[in-house]
Amino acid sequence: MQLNHMTTSSTDLGCGQESLVQDAHDRTLGGCTYCIRTFGCQMNKHDSERVDGMLSAQGALEVSTPEEADIVVFMTCCVREAPDTRLAGQVASLKNLAVAHEARIVAVGGCMGQRDGEHLARQLPNVDIVFGTHNLSSLPALIDAVRAGEGPQVEVVEASDEDTSLLPSRRERPWHAWLPITSGCDNFCTYCIVPYVRGREKSRPFEEILAEATALVAEGVREITLLGQNVNSYGRDRYGRPRFSEILCAVGETGIDRLRFATSHPKDLSDDTIAAMAAMRPVMPQLHLPVQSGSDAILKAMHRIYTRREYLALVGRIREAIPGISLSTDIIVGFPGETERDFQDTLDLAREVSYGQAFTFIYSPRDGTPAASMVQNATPDQVHDRFDRLVETIQATAHAENQRELLTTQRVLVEGVSRRDPSMLVGRSEKNQVVHAPAPQDPRGTTIDPNRLKGRMVDVRVETARTWFLAGKVVRLPERPAPDVPGCADAPSPSTGDARAQVADDRGVHVGHVHQSDTQVR
């Protein structure tokens, strides 16, 4: 395979950020269809929304499956082994599928594209384009080159000053926005490839983040998630000290209804940030706090830079400041050197913290990381047995945490309808729990289409609490159904008052009777 390395400038059609914004009406992909498949973290999801925006700005139409698409873009993750396998299988499955136009273009971006570059193009012969994490804006030009008959294209740069906030974007949900505040990572955990494919930590200017948040609220966004590989250290590289608590307060004062952030490194979660979380009404009572292991020996081998005791003390301070907060985490099982005693320490910590959710993984070595050369002393059977026991423990703590919500009234942001039952609405509580409820009736007794409630807040009285979801009855509706473009035109305008007193504008009609003893989560 001959690989072409493109050098591009902002004056080339479809490349460079200025070109993309100014030439959005050139629509060079008019008549083409596209589909994006995303693997991995929230940062990849954000990058996919930018790719979505670029392709649609060029006139392409989105379709729901790769089989229908003229252009298929895979935004990949290489933190663990499973995405590698999935990508190879899905790319191979496209090889012999018919396509409506001349030829299907297959592009691979994200962390795997950054890591593997030309090797990936050679490994998967029907891949036409490989691009990295630092040059999203190059994709339209790379597509243009393939369509012009210039052959497969590979463009991976080691570093870039590219500001993805200037690229077009199409959000998956109009009422929710990912808002990156940092990129890259300086922690160099021994198992993690992220610093090598995303680069060193780089913070965006404070004023730029705040301006983007303000604009998102003005567009009708109800929920913002601040993004970074380690949001807690925001500003250290740019201002000489972390300023995450300040940016959290500033964004919370824009009038946003709900504010979340991911991901937090325990070593950098300061008391100032905990105080800001407790003080700011829009900050949701839910925190993702990856622990990875409950064993001091394994934490040291992972280069996590905190001890079991320090992590538990941090959890204690968080819960003292924000009673009832829901905690989630990441845990790796079978890290090199892990003994049964180490694993028991992890199980004990999981029970003590009582996580509402955990993302559990079996360790898989990543080439280029220090842990890849460490000796594994557990057998595959032992590791899988530990993994199963961990899953059972997390299921038990998640079930116990959800039981606390029985007979409470939860504020729910409606996301859509159940795939199993279109008459059932699905949303998220303030603690990020999945909530189901039958479609409610309006005051005239007419059942409301749940799709008309997308992006709106309703109150749900919880009558059932399972391990992974809550279910109940809608007891309060918004005053008006959502508009045809959900979550946008009918959303609240930015507030000029104290954000701690800010409440959503969905003051609505109560349905049925709610006892005064019902508790309302924050």
C-alpha positions, 0 to 999 in steps of 0.5 A: 500500500502506498501511503501519502503524507499530506501537508496542509495549510489553512487555505486548502479546501476543507483543512485548517480551522479558519477554512472550515469555519469560513468555507462551511457553505462550500459543501464539497461532500454534498450527496455523500452520506456518513456514519461515525462510530466512537470507542472510548472516553468522553473526550473521544465523544467530544471529538466525534461531535466535531467530526460530525460538525465538519462533515455536515458543514461540508454537505454530507448527510448522517446515516445510522449504520456504516452499511448505509454510509459512503464515509465511515469514521471510526474514532478510536481508543487504545487504552485497553485491548478490546477497542483494538479487536472491535475496530479490526472486526468492524473495518473488515466487515465493511470490505465487501459491502455494497456502497451507493456511490463509487467507493466507501471511504473508511477513516480511523482517527482518535488515539489508535490513529495517533499511536499506530499511524502507518502501521494501522493503515498497513494492518487494515488494507481497506482503511483509506485515511488515518489521522491523529488526535492533534489534527481533527481539522485535517479530515475534510482535506484527507477525504477530498484527497482520497476522492480525488484519486490520490490514494490512502492518506495518513496524517499524524502530527506529534503536537499541535496548537489546534483549538477544536472549539473553533471547529463546527460541531453537532452535539449528540443531544442538543441539551447536553454539551461536552466542554473540554478544559484541558487536553493531554495528561502529565500523570504517566500512570504506568498502565496508561497510554494517554500521555503518549497519544494525547500529549502533555497536559495543556489547559485552555484559557480561563476566559475562553472556557467561560465564553464557550459555556456562556454561549452554550447556555444561550443556545439552550444547553441544560447540562455541561460536562467539563472534560479533561484527562485530569480536570482537577489540575486545570490551569497548573501549566498555564497559570502556575497553579490549579484553578479548577475550583475557580472555573467550576464556580465561574461556569456554575454562575452562567445559568446552566442547570446541571454541571458535571466534570470528568475525570478527577484524579484523587491526588489533585481533588482539593478542598477548594474544589470540594467546597465549590461543589458543595456551594454551587447549586448547578454542580450535581451531587455525583463524582467519578473518582477513579481508584484503580486499586485498593492496595498500596503496593499496586497503587505504587506500581501504577504510579497513582501517587496516593495511598489507600488511606489518603483516598478513603480520607478524601472520600470522607471529606467529600461526603462530609461536605456533600451528604448523599453524593453518589460516587463512581470509579474505575478499577483494574483487576489483574495488574502485574504483581497483584496478589490475592491479598492486594485484591482483597484490599480492593474488595474491602475498599469498594465495600467501604466506599459503597460505589453507586457505579464502577467501570471494572476492567481486566488489565491488558498491557499497552505497548509503550507503557512501563507496565507492559514489561512488568511480570504478571504473577496471576493466572488468567483463571485467577484474574477472571475469578477476581473480576467476577467477585469484584462485579458481584461486590459492585452490584451489591453496593450499587443496589444498596445505594439505589435503595436509598432513593425509594419513595423520594422525588427525583429531578430527572432530565429526560433523554428519550424513550425506552428501546423496549417500550416507546411509552416509557420515558428515560432520563437521568437523575441528579446523581446520574442514575437512569430513571424510567417512568411511564409517559405522563398525562397532561391536566386534560388527561391526554398522554404526552409523547415522551419525545416531546419531553426530551431535554426537559426536567420532570419530577419522578416519584421513585417506586422501584429501585434496581441495581442499575436503574430507578423507576417510578411515576411522573409527579410534576411536568414542565409548564409546556411540552418541549419544542420540535427541536428538543432542549433548544428554543424553549430552554431558559435564558442565562441567569443574572442571579446567584447560581446557588439559587438558580432552579430550572425554569420547568416549574410545572404542573403537579400530577397526583399527590406528593407527601410533604415528607418526600425528600428532594435530592439537592 
